[in-house]
Amino acid sequence: MIKYTRLWETMKKKNISQYDLYTHYGINRSLLDRLRKNSNIEVYTIDRLCTILKCRVEDIMEYISEESKE
């Protein structure tokens, strides 16, 4: 499973709020909701977030194996 917990931590470090994302950068609120719920998003979105936050993919998301949840 892909988790986006690191996104919120990176946003906090970079001092960028969810409000900034949808107001200044055109990130849709429904997309932010999908990120909060760890739902599927497009690679294009990951690229945009990395560009906005000036970070690497690892700073936004991480893979958690299903086995480690057991």
N, C-alpha and C positions, 0 to 999 in steps of 0.2 A: 504494500500500500504506500502511496505517495502522501506525505504529510507536508503541509505548508506552514508549520509552526515557525520555522526559521524566517519566513517572510515578515511576520509581525515584529520579530526581534530586530531584523535588519532595518525595517522602517523606523523603528524607535531610535536606533543608533544614528540613522541618517536624518532624523527629525522630519520625516515625511508622514503625514497622517492619511487615513483613508479619505478624509475630506479633500486633501490635496490631490490624491490620485484621481478622484472622479471630477473634481472641479478644474484643475489645472492641466491634467494629463489625459483626460478623456477615457479613463477606465470606468466601465459601466458598473453601477452598484450591484447588479445581479452577478457580475463576475466576481466582485468582492465577496458576495454571499457564497458562491461556489468555492472560493478559496477558503473561507472560514469553515466550510463543511467538508473540506478535502475532496471535493468532487473533481471530475475530469475538466481539464482546461486545455487549450491548444498550445502548441509549442510557440506559436507567434506571441501569445500572451506572456509566456515565460521570458521570451526575448525582449519584449517591451518593458517588463518589470526590471530585468537586468539593466537595460539601458537607462531607465528612469532612476534607479537606485545606484547605478554605477557599481554593480556587484557581480559576483559569479553565481551560477546556477545553484551551487551548494549553499549559498547564502539565503536562498529562497525556499528550497525544498529538500527533502531527504526521503530515502526509501527505507521503509520498515518492513521486514519480511513477515509474512503471515505466521511463520513458525515462532518468531520471537513474541508474538501476542499470546501464545498458548502458555 
